Amino acid sequence: MEKTKKIKLFIGLSYLVIVGLFLYFLFSKFTLEQLSSYEFIKDNVNYFSQLKKSNLILLSLIFLIFTILWVFPFLGFGSPIGLLGGFILGKWTGSLIVILGLSIGATFLYIFGNYFLKDIIREKFLNKFQNLENKFKKSEFLYLLAYRAAGGIPWQLSCILPTLFNVSTKNFFFATLIGIVPQVFLIVSIGSGLEKVINENLMAPGIKDIILSPDIYVPLIIFIFLVITTIIFRKKFYK
């Protein structure tokens, strides 16, 4: 119990320090008025568009490292980084980089959990997920893949729960890499659509204009359908 409190305190303080430093450097460079202006957003969209054309490899590498760090050690979750990846890198490159970065970061988090949090995870969650133990023993990779596709568990927790079943690091990485493809691709597509809408509008578009853009509503509708499908699948998987 004491160990759990120390880990929670460490994570909480780390977040406060990281967020505090980020906000300090951000607001030392820009005012709140600048950050919220459409002109500022459009200028940065144009900047990243030019950077993407001139040095896509370097930009992709930087974003890959940022995505890995976003998951571990910063314990961020997938949706914001997916939207940002689509916004900066575009649909296809963004999907590739975000999927790879999330998978590597998740694997690092799993390895960390396996070494330092295994006893805590077993104490808290073994009874709840014990029915999955035999399934994982029968076909580790396939059930890991189904587990990743089903979702329904907070991203950080979903990365360390498989420590309950002693799954191999290799299977964890590749199951994550494949299992998160559909949802990440759709989120990245929405981010890419937002970038396109901003590029095409000199003035700030209304919420109706954004939603009615095919680059936004098509992946959004598919994403909603995917969520409904995974909810149904999730109920059967965890039953």
C-alpha positions in Angstrom: 0.0 0.0 0.0 2.8 2.4 0.9 4.6 1.5 -2.4 1.4 2.4 -4.3 1.1 5.7 -2.6 4.7 6.6 -3.4 4.3 5.7 -7.1 1.1 7.7 -7.3 2.8 10.7 -5.6 5.8 10.4 -8.0 3.6 10.3 -11.1 1.4 13.2 -9.9 4.4 15.4 -9.1 6.0 14.6 -12.4 2.9 15.6 -14.2 2.7 18.9 -12.3 6.4 19.7 -13.0 6.1 18.8 -16.8 2.9 20.7 -17.3 4.2 23.7 -15.3 7.4 23.9 -17.3 5.5 23.5 -20.6 3.0 26.3 -19.7 5.9 28.5 -18.5 7.8 28.3 -21.8 4.7 28.5 -23.9 3.4 31.7 -22.2 6.9 33.2 -22.1 6.8 33.1 -25.9 3.2 33.8 -26.7 0.2 35.6 -25.1 -3.1 33.9 -24.6 -4.6 36.2 -27.2 -2.1 35.1 -29.8 -2.6 31.4 -29.0 -6.4 31.7 -29.4 -6.3 33.7 -32.6 -7.2 32.1 -36.0 -4.3 33.9 -37.6 -1.8 32.3 -35.2 -3.2 28.8 -35.9 -3.2 29.4 -39.7 0.4 30.7 -39.6 1.5 27.6 -37.8 -0.4 25.4 -40.2 1.4 27.1 -43.1 4.7 26.7 -41.2 4.3 23.0 -40.7 3.1 22.6 -44.3 6.4 24.2 -45.6 8.4 22.1 -43.1 6.7 19.0 -44.2 7.5 19.7 -47.9 11.2 20.6 -47.2 12.1 18.1 -44.5 9.5 15.4 -43.9 11.9 12.8 -42.6 13.3 15.1 -39.9 9.8 16.3 -38.9 8.5 12.6 -38.8 11.5 11.6 -36.6 11.0 14.4 -34.2 7.2 13.6 -33.9 8.0 9.9 -33.5 10.2 10.6 -30.5 7.6 13.0 -29.1 4.9 10.4 -29.5 7.0 7.7 -27.7 7.7 10.2 -24.8 4.0 11.2 -24.8 3.1 7.6 -23.8 6.2 6.8 -21.7 7.2 8.5 -19.4 4.5 11.2 -19.7 1.6 8.7 -19.7 -0.5 10.6 -22.3 -3.2 8.8 -24.2 -3.8 8.3 -27.9 -6.5 10.7 -29.2 -4.7 14.1 -28.8 -1.5 12.8 -30.3 -3.4 11.2 -33.2 -5.2 14.5 -34.0 -1.9 16.4 -33.8 -0.2 13.8 -36.0 -2.8 14.2 -38.7 -2.7 18.0 -38.4 1.1 18.2 -38.8 2.1 15.2 -40.9 -1.1 14.4 -42.9 -3.2 11.3 -43.1 -0.8 8.6 -44.3 2.5 9.7 -42.8 0.8 10.8 -39.6 -0.9 7.4 -39.2 2.4 5.5 -39.7 4.3 7.7 -37.2 1.6 7.8 -34.6 0.9 4.0 -34.7 4.6 3.2 -34.5 5.2 5.8 -31.7 2.2 4.7 -29.6 3.3 1.0 -30.0 6.9 1.7 -29.0 5.8 3.9 -26.1 3.2 1.3 -24.9 5.8 -1.4 -25.0 8.2 0.6 -22.9 5.3 1.2 -20.4 4.5 -2.5 -20.4 8.2 -3.4 -19.7 8.2 -0.8 -16.9 5.0 -2.2 -15.4 6.3 -5.7 -15.6 9.4 -4.8 -13.6 8.0 -2.3 -11.1 4.2 -2.5 -10.9 3.4 -6.2 -11.4 2.5 -6.9 -7.7 0.3 -3.9 -7.5 -1.5 -4.7 -10.7 -2.1 -8.3 -9.6 -3.4 -7.1 -6.2 -5.8 -4.6 -7.8 -7.0 -6.4 -11.0 -6.3 -10.1 -10.9 -9.8 -11.1 -9.6 -11.5 -8.9 -12.2 -9.6 -10.2 -15.2 -8.8 -13.8 -14.0 -11.2 -15.2 -16.6 -8.9 -14.0 -19.4 -5.8 -15.8 -18.0 -6.6 -19.2 -19.6 -7.5 -17.5 -22.9 -4.2 -15.7 -23.0 -2.4 -19.0 -22.2 -4.1 -20.8 -25.1 -3.3 -18.2 -27.8 -1.3 -15.3 -26.4 -0.9 -13.2 -29.6 -4.5 -13.6 -30.9 -6.0 -12.6 -27.5 -3.6 -9.7 -27.1 -4.7 -8.6 -30.6 -8.4 -8.9 -29.6 -7.7 -7.1 -26.3 -6.0 -4.2 -28.2 -8.8 -4.0 -30.7 -11.6 -4.2 -28.1 -10.2 -1.2 -26.1 -12.6 0.1 -23.4 -9.8 0.5 -20.8 -7.8 3.7 -20.2 -4.7 3.7 -22.5 -2.2 3.7 -19.7 -3.9 0.9 -17.8 -4.3 -1.2 -20.9 -0.6 -1.1 -21.4 0.3 -2.6 -18.0 -2.7 -4.9 -17.5 -1.1 -7.7 -19.7 1.5 -8.0 -16.9 -1.2 -10.2 -15.3 -0.7 -12.8 -18.0 3.1 -12.7 -18.4 2.8 -12.0 -22.2 6.0 -11.7 -24.2 7.3 -8.2 -25.1 7.4 -9.1 -28.8 3.8 -10.3 -28.9 2.7 -7.2 -26.9 4.4 -4.9 -29.4 3.1 -6.5 -32.6 -0.4 -7.0 -31.2 -0.5 -3.3 -30.2 1.0 -2.2 -33.6 -1.8 -4.1 -35.5 -4.7 -3.7 -33.0 -4.7 0.1 -32.8 -4.5 0.7 -36.6 -8.3 1.3 -37.3 -9.0 3.8 -34.5 -5.7 5.6 -34.9 -6.1 5.9 -38.6 -9.5 7.4 -38.2 -8.4 9.9 -35.5 -5.4 10.9 -37.6 -7.7 11.4 -40.6 -9.9 13.8 -38.6 -6.7 15.8 -37.6 -5.6 15.9 -41.3 -9.1 17.1 -42.3 -8.9 19.9 -39.8 -5.6 21.0 -41.3 -7.1 21.0 -44.8 -10.1 23.0 -43.7 -7.9 25.7 -42.1 -5.7 25.8 -45.3 -8.8 26.4 -47.4 -10.3 29.2 -45.3 -8.8 32.6 -44.9 -11.3 33.4 -42.2 -12.1 31.2 -39.2 -14.6 28.6 -40.3 -17.7 27.9 -38.2 -18.3 24.6 -36.4 -20.9 23.8 -39.1 -18.4 24.3 -41.9 -15.9 22.1 -40.1 -18.3 19.2 -39.5 -19.8 19.3 -43.0 -16.4 19.0 -44.6 -16.1 15.4 -46.1 -12.6 15.2 -44.7 -14.1 15.5 -41.2 -17.5 13.9 -41.3 -16.6 10.8 -43.2 -13.9 9.5 -40.8 -16.0 10.8 -37.9 -19.0 8.7 -38.9 -16.8 5.6 -39.5 -15.1 6.3 -36.1 -18.6 6.4 -34.4 -19.5 3.1 -36.1 -16.2 1.6 -35.0 -16.8 2.6 -31.4 -20.3 1.0 -31.4 -18.8 -2.2 -33.0 -16.0 -2.4 -30.4 -18.5 -1.9 -27.5 -20.4 -4.9 -28.7 -17.2 -6.9 -29.3 -15.9 -5.7 -25.9 -18.9 -7.1 -24.0 -18.4 -10.5 -25.6 -14.6 -10.5 -25.1 -14.7 -9.5 -21.4 -17.8 -11.7 -20.6 
